[in-house]
Amino acid sequence: MVVDSCPGAGGGQSGFPEFFLMYRFCLLLIIVLSGLLTVPVFASQAQRRTPVVTAVEKAGPAVVNIRTEQIVERHRSPFFGFGGSLFDEFFRGFAVPRSYTTQALGSGVLIDGSGLILTNAHVINRASRIFVALQGRTKEIEAKLVGKDERLDLALVRIPRQGRKAYPFLPLGTSDDLMVGETVIAIGNPLGLGSSITTGVVSGPLRALTLSEDFMAVFIQTDALINPGNSGGPLINLDGKLIGINTAIAKQAQGIGFSIPVDIIRRVLGDLKTYGRVRRSFLGVIPGRTGDRFAAARGYGGVLVTEIVPGSPADKAGLELADVILSLDDVPVETPGELLNILSSYAPGNRLEMTYLRGMKEHLQDIELTAFPTGYALQYASQTFGFTVEERKGRLLVADLVDDGPADRVGMRHGDLVVEVAGEKVKNLDDYVRVMKEQFGRLPVQFLVVRGNQGYYIDLP
């Protein structure tokens, strides 16, 4: 029997087995041919859905646009024909102030479902109003500042919940296991163009940068482009988790960007939420410089322990005078300023691993930092600079001087007016205590002292 077609061809009962086998063969052939035609389509889609696509799908909805408004007042001379800065200054008392509103754009990322947003401090600095636009929504939501720390360039703002539905948010990852060459993704809002995505790799997981003579910070270095407006946006890994906040680019070269590591953010997040700022942590060491011979012998420097505060974390950890601190949590420190700047990225209660040298042997010590002891800032100032202050009628005056102390030796007197400390204005004891905490261990410190109608800049000790 010859079957010349698929089902429906020929047949009496005697040909049924052959017909059934041919039916199954034709059906199988149709399935195989259909599969061959559709496999390339599915395979193409699978190849296009890269880990980057998956990570952006996870993280994208949590990235927000931030627009700030700043009201600037300028005085314009009412005396027409006398334009120019000299006359404007002279007639400032008569001038009518004019207000201008300036705007700036940046990025941020939701870190919890209630509306808490992490961004850079410089994105919202001096802002009179802060507005947030969520992905896929045209209507902005006004946000309130929760806390900021300009030294770390971090800020928290909050938008109110709208209804019962939680906001999409990005979980905090970790930055201590980043690998050189690992793929990372920067998401932000450059030039107000909406969500913009760049990819790159990690060049340095812990890049310590000296930003000024006495300031150093630690960043993730990446070649993922961080364009203007990307500031405050997230740097994520291929798991779609937050590993940093995009902060800056190098002016000297293209393709070098820096992000604040999420492990630093995690350390200070509680303080930003609770206190609106990062409290200064206390180690209890007065740092000093090591000699050139020490650095030459080892190939790098360290920080000399010149004094230890009794009962401090350093004292309890067993540090001794003349120990040399080499690193904090694997970040090398070579000057007192570097040590103090790294410590400023820790909040009271944080723990760190310190590597230090005693004699010729290296030691690793786990230390828990504390808050400044109550009253210690004023005690430290008196012991170090040789004078005390008192607040009287909204002014800060020199109260007592230590005989033959640093202040006495340069000629300071009882009743002198203290106007500035380390470039910051001090109007009361609270200001003075705050600055002393920030300047703890940084020597010398510059004071602006006024006597009569003359002012003097004095470096102590």
C-alpha positions in Angstrom: 0.0 0.0 0.0 1.3 3.4 -0.9 0.3 6.5 1.1 0.8 9.7 -0.8 -0.6 12.2 1.6 -1.0 13.0 5.3 -4.3 12.2 7.1 -7.3 11.9 4.9 -5.6 9.8 2.2 -6.8 6.4 1.0 -7.8 3.6 2.9 -9.7 0.7 4.1 -9.3 -1.0 7.5 -6.4 -3.1 6.3 -4.2 0.0 5.8 -4.9 1.5 9.3 -1.5 0.6 11.0 0.5 2.1 8.1 -1.8 5.2 8.1 -1.3 5.7 11.9 2.5 5.5 11.6 2.6 8.0 8.8 0.2 10.3 10.7 2.6 10.3 13.7 5.6 10.9 11.4 3.9 13.9 9.7 2.9 15.4 13.0 6.4 15.0 14.4 7.8 16.6 11.2 5.5 19.6 11.6 6.6 20.1 15.3 10.3 19.9 14.4 10.0 22.3 11.5 8.0 24.7 13.7 10.7 24.5 16.4 13.4 25.2 13.9 11.6 28.3 12.8 11.0 29.7 16.3 14.2 28.8 18.2 16.3 31.6 16.6 13.7 34.1 17.8 13.8 32.9 21.4 17.6 32.5 21.3 17.9 36.1 20.1 15.8 37.4 22.9 17.8 35.4 25.5 21.0 36.8 24.1 19.8 40.4 24.3 18.6 40.0 27.9 22.1 40.5 29.4 22.8 40.8 33.1 23.0 44.5 32.6 19.4 44.6 31.3 18.2 42.5 34.2 20.0 44.7 36.8 18.6 47.9 35.3 15.1 46.5 35.3 15.5 45.8 39.1 17.1 49.1 40.0 15.6 51.6 37.5 12.2 52.2 39.2 14.0 53.3 42.4 16.1 56.0 40.7 14.6 59.5 41.0 15.2 62.9 39.5 15.9 65.8 42.0 15.2 69.4 41.1 16.1 72.1 43.6 15.1 75.8 43.8 17.3 78.4 45.5 16.1 81.9 46.2 18.9 84.4 45.8 18.6 88.0 46.9 20.5 90.8 45.2 20.5 94.5 46.1 20.3 97.0 43.3 21.1 100.7 43.8 18.0 102.9 43.4 20.3 105.7 42.2 20.1 105.4 38.5 23.2 106.5 36.7 25.4 105.3 39.5 25.6 101.8 38.4 28.7 99.7 39.3 29.8 97.6 42.2 31.4 100.5 44.1 28.2 102.5 44.3 26.1 99.4 44.8 28.1 98.6 47.9 28.0 102.2 49.1 24.2 102.5 48.8 23.5 98.9 49.9 21.6 100.2 52.9 19.2 102.1 50.6 18.9 99.4 48.0 15.8 97.4 47.3 16.4 93.7 47.4 15.4 91.7 44.3 14.9 88.0 44.5 15.9 85.5 41.8 15.1 81.8 41.7 17.8 79.5 40.4 17.3 75.8 39.7 19.6 72.8 39.7 19.2 69.2 38.6 20.5 66.0 40.2 19.7 62.4 41.0 18.8 60.2 43.9 17.8 56.7 44.9 15.0 55.4 47.1 16.4 53.2 49.8 13.2 52.2 51.5 9.5 51.9 50.7 8.4 54.8 52.9 10.0 57.5 50.6 13.6 57.9 52.0 16.0 59.1 49.3 19.8 59.1 49.3 21.7 61.7 47.3 24.7 64.0 47.5 24.9 66.9 49.9 26.0 69.2 47.0 22.8 68.3 45.1 20.6 69.9 47.7 23.0 72.4 49.3 21.4 75.9 49.8 18.1 74.7 48.3 15.0 76.5 49.5 12.8 73.8 48.0 13.4 70.2 46.8 11.3 68.4 44.3 11.4 64.7 43.3 10.2 63.1 40.1 9.7 59.3 40.1 10.3 57.2 37.1 7.3 57.2 34.8 5.5 60.0 36.6 5.3 63.6 35.3 4.1 65.2 38.6 6.8 66.2 41.0 6.6 65.6 44.8 8.1 68.1 47.2 10.6 66.6 49.5 11.9 67.5 53.0 15.5 67.4 54.1 16.2 64.7 56.7 19.9 65.1 57.2 23.2 65.8 55.5 27.0 65.7 56.0 28.9 68.0 53.7 32.3 66.4 54.5 31.1 63.0 53.3 28.9 64.7 50.6 25.8 62.7 51.6 22.2 63.8 52.2 18.9 62.2 53.0 15.5 63.6 51.9 12.1 62.2 52.3 8.9 62.3 50.1 5.5 61.6 51.7 3.7 58.3 51.2 1.0 58.5 48.6 -1.7 55.9 49.4 -0.9 52.5 50.9 1.4 51.3 48.2 5.1 51.4 49.1 7.6 53.1 46.8 10.0 50.9 44.8 13.4 51.0 46.5 16.9 49.7 46.0 18.4 47.4 48.7 21.9 48.3 50.0 24.5 45.9 48.7 28.1 45.8 49.9 31.3 47.4 48.5 33.9 45.5 50.5 34.0 42.6 48.1 34.3 44.6 44.8 36.7 43.2 42.3 38.9 45.2 39.9 37.4 44.7 36.5 33.9 43.9 37.8 31.1 45.4 35.7 29.1 48.2 37.3 26.3 50.4 36.1 25.7 54.1 36.8 22.1 55.4 36.6 21.2 59.1 36.8 19.5 62.2 35.3 22.1 64.1 33.2 20.9 67.3 31.7 17.3 66.5 32.7 17.0 63.9 30.1 15.4 61.3 32.4 16.9 58.0 33.2 20.4 57.6 31.7 22.5 54.5 32.0 26.2 54.0 31.6 28.3 50.9 32.2 31.9 50.4 33.0 34.2 48.5 35.3 35.7 49.0 38.7 39.2 50.4 38.5 39.8 50.7 42.2 37.4 49.5 45.0 39.1 51.7 47.7 40.7 54.7 46.1 41.9 57.2 48.7 42.1 60.7 47.2 43.7 63.7 48.7 41.2 66.5 47.8 43.0 69.3 49.6 46.0 69.8 51.9 44.2 68.4 54.9 41.3 66.4 53.5 41.3 62.9 52.1 38.3 60.7 51.2 37.7 57.1 50.0 35.9 56.3 46.8 35.1 53.6 44.3 36.8 54.5 41.0 35.0 53.5 37.8 35.1 54.3 34.1 31.3 54.3 34.0 30.5 57.8 32.8 29.2 60.1 35.6 27.8 63.0 33.6 26.6 66.4 35.0 23.3 65.6 36.7 24.3 62.0 37.6 25.4 63.2 41.0 23.5 61.5 43.7 22.4 58.6 41.5 23.2 55.0 42.3 26.2 52.8 41.2 24.9 49.3 41.1 26.4 45.8 40.5 25.0 43.1 38.2 22.8 41.9 41.0 20.9 45.2 40.9 22.1 46.2 44.4 23.4 49.6 45.5 27.1 49.6 45.9 27.8 53.4 45.7 26.5 56.9 45.2 27.9 58.7 42.1 29.7 61.8 43.2 32.4 63.3 41.0 34.5 63.0 37.9 38.2 63.8 37.4 38.6 67.1 35.5 42.0 66.1 34.1 40.7 63.0 32.2 37.6 61.5 30.7 36.3 58.2 31.9 37.4 58.5 35.5 34.5 58.7 38.0 34.1 58.3 41.7 31.4 57.0 43.9 30.9 56.9 47.7 31.1 53.2 48.8 27.9 51.9 50.2 29.8 50.5 53.2 30.6 54.1 54.3 27.0 55.0 53.7 25.8 52.1 55.8 28.0 53.3 58.7 26.5 56.8 58.9 23.0 56.2 57.7 21.6 55.8 61.3 23.1 59.2 62.4 21.7 61.0 59.3 18.2 59.6 60.0 18.2 60.2 63.8 20.3 63.4 64.3 20.2 65.0 60.8 24.0 64.9 60.7 26.9 62.5 61.3 28.3 62.8 64.9 32.0 62.9 65.2 33.4 59.6 66.4 36.1 59.4 69.1 39.2 57.2 69.0 41.2 59.0 71.6 44.6 59.4 69.8 46.5 62.6 69.2 48.3 61.8 65.9 51.7 62.9 64.8 54.0 62.5 61.8 56.6 59.9 61.5 60.1 60.8 60.3 61.4 60.7 56.8 63.7 57.9 57.7 60.8 55.7 58.8 58.9 56.2 55.5 62.1 55.6 53.5 62.9 52.4 55.4 59.4 50.9 54.9 58.5 52.5 51.5 55.5 54.3 53.0 54.7 56.3 56.1 52.2 56.0 58.9 50.8 58.0 61.8 52.6 58.2 65.1 50.7 57.9 68.3 51.8 60.9 70.4 49.1 60.9 73.1 46.4 58.6 74.2 43.3 59.8 76.1 42.8 57.7 79.3 39.7 55.5 79.1 39.3 56.1 75.3 38.7 53.3 72.7 42.4 53.5 71.8 43.4 53.1 75.5 41.1 50.1 76.0 42.4 48.5 72.8 45.9 48.6 74.2 47.6 51.2 72.0 50.7 52.7 73.4 52.8 55.9 72.8 55.1 55.6 69.8 52.9 53.0 68.1 52.6 53.7 64.4 49.1 53.4 62.8 49.4 52.0 59.3 45.8 51.5 58.1 42.1 51.6 59.1 39.9 48.9 57.5 42.6 48.3 54.8 42.8 52.0 53.9 46.5 53.1 54.4 47.1 56.4 56.3 50.3 58.3 56.1 49.6 61.7 57.8 47.6 62.8 60.8 45.1 64.6 58.4 44.4 61.4 56.5 43.8 59.5 59.8 41.4 62.1 61.1 39.6 62.3 57.7 39.0 58.6 57.5 37.8 58.6 61.1 35.2 61.2 60.1 33.5 58.6 57.9 32.7 56.6 61.0 29.8 57.2 63.5 29.9 56.5 67.2 29.3 52.8 67.7 31.0 51.7 64.5 33.8 49.2 64.6 37.0 49.2 62.6 40.1 47.1 62.1 43.3 49.0 62.8 46.8 47.8 61.6 49.6 49.3 63.7 53.3 48.8 64.2 55.0 48.4 67.5 58.7 48.0 67.2 59.2 45.9 64.1 55.9 43.8 64.5 52.6 44.5 62.9 49.4 44.1 65.0 45.7 43.9 63.9 43.2 45.3 66.4 39.4 45.5 66.3 38.2 48.8 67.9 34.7 50.1 68.7 34.5 53.9 68.4 32.5 56.0 70.8 31.0 59.5 70.9 33.0 62.4 72.3 33.0 62.2 76.1 30.8 64.9 77.6 32.8 68.0 78.3 36.0 66.6 76.8 36.1 69.0 73.8 36.4 72.1 76.2 38.9 70.2 78.3 41.0 69.3 75.3 40.9 72.9 74.0 42.1 74.3 77.4 44.9 71.8 77.7 46.1 72.1 74.1 45.8 75.9 73.5 46.2 77.2 77.0 43.0 79.2 77.5 39.3 78.8 78.3 36.3 80.7 76.9 33.0 82.0 78.2 29.8 83.2 76.5 28.7 86.7 77.4 25.9 88.7 75.6 26.1 86.6 72.5 29.9 86.8 72.2 32.7 84.4 73.0 35.4 85.8 75.2 38.7 84.5 76.6 38.1 83.7 80.2 41.3 82.4 81.7 44.8 81.7 80.4 47.2 79.0 81.5 50.4 80.6 82.8 53.1 80.2 80.2 50.7 78.2 78.0 50.6 78.6 74.2 48.0 81.4 74.3 49.8 83.2 77.1 53.2 83.1 75.2 51.7 84.7 72.1 50.2 87.6 74.1 46.4 86.7 74.3 44.6 88.4 77.2 41.6 87.9 79.4 38.5 89.5 77.6 39.8 89.1 74.1 37.0 88.3 71.6 37.2 84.9 69.8 35.5 85.4 66.4 36.7 82.4 64.3 38.3 79.0 64.9 39.8 77.1 61.9 38.0 79.5 59.5 34.6 79.0 61.0 32.7 81.7 62.8 31.9 80.9 66.5 29.2 83.0 68.2 28.6 80.8 71.3 29.8 77.8 73.3 27.9 75.4 71.2 29.7 76.6 68.0 33.0 76.4 69.9 32.4 72.9 71.1 31.3 71.7 67.6 34.4 73.1 65.9 36.7 71.7 68.6 35.3 68.2 68.0 35.9 68.6 64.2 39.4 69.9 64.8 40.4 67.3 67.5 43.9 66.2 66.8 44.5 68.7 63.9 47.4 71.0 64.9 48.0 73.8 64.7 44.6 75.5 64.8 44.1 79.1 63.6 42.1 81.6 65.8 40.8 85.0 64.9 41.0 87.1 68.0 39.7 90.7 68.2 41.0 93.3 70.8 39.5 96.7 70.6 39.3 97.6 66.9 42.1 95.3 65.8 42.0 91.6 64.8 44.8 89.0 64.9 45.2 85.6 63.3 47.0 83.3 65.7 48.1 79.7 65.1 48.1 77.6 68.3 50.1 75.9 69.7 
